[in-house]
Amino acid sequence: MVLNKLITRQGQNGVDSACKPAKSAFSKGYFCLGLLLVTAFTVQELGNLTWSWLAELQSNDVYKQLSGFVLVAYLARQWRCSLLRNRGLMQQAAKLLNRHKLLGAMAPVFFYAHAQHTGYAYTQILSLAYFGIFLTGLCNVEITGIRKDWFRKLWITVHVGLSTMLVFLLAYHIYISYAYQ
């Protein structure tokens, strides 16, 4: 019986898969990119640093709307993976997963193009939900190495739950933005 388990655990090359060293999180390009971008955003946020040329651009109503539309299009693109899974199209969703991770790692860039700071009141909650989605995506099952079923279920619940919350906060933000112009 023990021999059976050992044989079934061995990979094609005959090496015990339990003895293989786990890949480092830093071997994943999207993780390094995301970590670099969120670190840069955090430094500028905590240091209250701004780029004057970008602040001037972001004060323009047309730019605000265009960058907002780009941000909404980006988020809609990221939702595609979840929607395919919900429709039972797992193979198509799996094909998109690497792009989903890479685009997800670029979330701070899309945010920064629209706003240099997290804001106050509901915009701060919106920003925290956005970066919560980003961080849960960045620290996924592949990166953490936690292969337990309970963790995967918890992780996907938090990641998609925050994403759903973001949709409602985003709708409120859009409504407020246009209602008070």
C-alpha positions as CSV (number, residue, x, y, z in Angstrom):
1,M,0.0,0.0,0.0
2,V,2.8,2.4,0.9
3,L,4.6,1.5,-2.3
4,N,1.4,2.1,-4.3
5,K,1.2,5.7,-2.9
6,L,4.9,6.3,-3.6
7,I,4.6,5.1,-7.1
8,T,1.5,7.2,-7.9
9,R,3.2,10.3,-6.4
10,Q,6.2,10.0,-8.6
11,G,6.3,12.2,-11.7
12,Q,7.1,11.1,-15.3
13,N,10.8,11.4,-14.6
14,G,10.6,9.1,-11.6
15,V,11.3,11.9,-9.0
16,D,9.0,12.0,-6.0
17,S,6.9,15.2,-6.6
18,A,6.7,15.8,-2.8
19,C,10.5,16.2,-2.8
20,K,10.6,18.8,-5.6
21,P,11.5,22.3,-4.4
22,A,8.6,24.7,-4.7
23,K,9.2,27.6,-7.1
24,S,9.8,30.9,-5.5
25,A,7.1,33.5,-5.8
26,F,9.7,35.8,-7.4
27,S,10.0,33.4,-10.3
28,K,6.6,34.5,-11.4
29,G,6.9,37.7,-13.4
30,Y,3.5,39.0,-12.6
31,F,4.2,38.7,-8.9
32,C,7.4,40.8,-9.2
33,L,5.7,43.4,-11.4
34,G,2.7,43.7,-9.0
35,L,5.0,43.9,-6.0
36,L,7.1,46.6,-7.6
37,L,4.0,48.7,-8.7
38,V,2.2,48.4,-5.3
39,T,5.4,49.3,-3.5
40,A,5.8,52.4,-5.7
41,F,2.2,53.4,-5.1
42,T,2.4,52.9,-1.4
43,V,5.6,55.0,-1.1
44,Q,4.0,57.9,-3.0
45,E,0.7,57.5,-1.0
46,L,2.4,57.4,2.4
47,G,4.8,60.1,1.4
48,N,1.9,62.2,0.1
49,L,3.9,62.7,-3.1
50,T,2.3,63.9,-6.3
51,W,3.4,64.5,-9.9
52,S,2.2,68.0,-10.7
53,W,1.8,67.3,-14.4
54,L,-0.4,64.3,-13.7
55,A,-2.4,66.2,-11.0
56,E,-3.0,68.9,-13.6
57,L,-4.1,66.4,-16.1
58,Q,-6.4,64.6,-13.6
59,S,-8.1,67.9,-12.7
60,N,-9.3,68.1,-16.3
61,D,-12.9,66.8,-16.6
62,V,-12.4,65.1,-20.0
63,Y,-9.3,63.3,-18.7
64,K,-11.1,62.2,-15.6
65,Q,-13.9,60.7,-17.7
66,L,-11.6,59.1,-20.2
67,S,-9.3,57.5,-17.6
68,G,-12.5,56.4,-15.7
69,F,-13.8,54.7,-18.8
70,V,-10.4,53.0,-19.4
71,L,-10.5,51.8,-15.7
72,V,-14.0,50.4,-16.2
73,A,-13.0,48.7,-19.4
74,Y,-10.0,47.2,-17.6
75,L,-12.2,45.9,-14.7
76,A,-14.7,44.5,-17.2
77,R,-11.9,42.6,-18.9
78,Q,-10.8,41.2,-15.6
79,W,-14.3,40.0,-14.9
80,R,-14.2,37.9,-18.1
81,C,-12.4,35.0,-16.4
82,S,-15.0,34.7,-13.6
83,L,-17.9,35.0,-16.1
84,L,-16.5,32.1,-18.2
85,R,-16.1,30.0,-15.1
86,N,-19.6,30.7,-14.0
87,R,-20.9,29.6,-17.5
88,G,-18.9,26.3,-17.1
89,L,-16.4,27.2,-19.8
90,M,-13.4,26.2,-17.7
91,Q,-11.0,25.6,-20.6
92,Q,-11.6,29.0,-22.0
93,A,-11.2,30.6,-18.6
94,A,-7.9,28.6,-18.1
95,K,-6.6,30.0,-21.3
96,L,-7.2,33.6,-20.1
97,L,-5.8,33.0,-16.6
98,N,-2.2,34.0,-17.4
99,R,-3.3,37.3,-19.0
100,H,-5.7,37.8,-16.1
101,K,-2.8,37.6,-13.7
102,L,-0.5,39.8,-15.7
103,L,-3.2,42.5,-16.2
104,G,-4.2,42.1,-12.5
105,A,-0.5,42.8,-11.5
106,M,-0.8,46.1,-13.5
107,A,-3.8,47.3,-11.4
108,P,-1.8,50.1,-9.6
109,V,-1.0,51.6,-13.0
110,F,-4.6,51.8,-14.0
111,F,-5.6,53.2,-10.6
112,Y,-2.7,55.8,-10.7
113,A,-3.6,57.0,-14.2
114,H,-7.1,57.9,-12.8
115,A,-6.2,59.1,-9.3
116,Q,-2.9,59.6,-7.5
117,H,-4.3,59.1,-4.0
118,T,-6.9,56.8,-2.4
119,G,-9.2,59.6,-1.5
120,Y,-11.6,60.1,1.5
121,A,-14.8,58.6,2.7
122,Y,-16.4,56.3,0.1
123,T,-13.6,56.8,-2.4
124,Q,-11.2,55.5,0.2
125,I,-13.4,52.4,0.7
126,L,-13.5,52.0,-3.1
127,S,-9.7,52.3,-3.3
128,L,-9.2,49.8,-0.5
129,A,-11.6,47.3,-2.1
130,Y,-9.7,47.8,-5.4
131,F,-6.3,47.2,-3.8
132,G,-7.7,44.3,-1.7
133,I,-8.7,42.6,-4.9
134,F,-5.2,43.3,-6.3
135,L,-3.5,41.9,-3.2
136,T,-5.6,38.8,-3.0
137,G,-5.0,38.3,-6.7
138,L,-1.3,38.8,-6.2
139,C,-1.1,36.4,-3.3
140,N,-3.0,33.6,-4.9
141,V,-2.8,29.9,-4.3
142,E,0.1,29.5,-6.8
143,I,2.2,32.2,-5.0
144,T,1.4,31.2,-1.4
145,G,1.9,27.5,-2.0
146,I,-1.1,26.7,0.2
147,R,-2.8,23.9,-1.6
148,K,-5.5,23.2,1.0
149,D,-9.0,23.1,-0.4
150,W,-10.3,25.3,2.4
151,F,-7.7,28.0,1.5
152,R,-8.6,27.9,-2.2
153,K,-12.3,28.3,-1.3
154,L,-11.6,31.1,1.1
155,W,-9.3,32.9,-1.3
156,I,-11.7,32.8,-4.3
157,T,-14.6,33.9,-2.0
158,V,-12.6,36.9,-0.8
159,H,-11.2,37.8,-4.3
160,V,-14.6,37.5,-6.1
161,G,-16.5,39.0,-3.1
162,L,-14.3,42.1,-3.1
163,S,-14.7,42.3,-6.9
164,T,-18.5,42.2,-6.6
165,M,-18.4,44.8,-3.8
166,L,-16.2,47.0,-6.1
167,V,-18.9,46.8,-8.9
168,F,-21.4,48.4,-6.6
169,L,-19.0,50.9,-5.2
170,L,-18.0,51.8,-8.7
171,A,-21.6,52.3,-9.8
172,Y,-22.1,54.6,-6.8
173,H,-18.9,56.5,-7.7
174,I,-20.0,57.0,-11.3
175,Y,-23.5,58.1,-10.1
176,I,-22.0,60.6,-7.6
177,S,-19.5,61.9,-10.2
178,Y,-22.2,62.7,-12.7
179,A,-24.9,63.8,-10.3
180,Y,-22.8,66.6,-8.7
181,Q,-21.2,68.1,-11.8
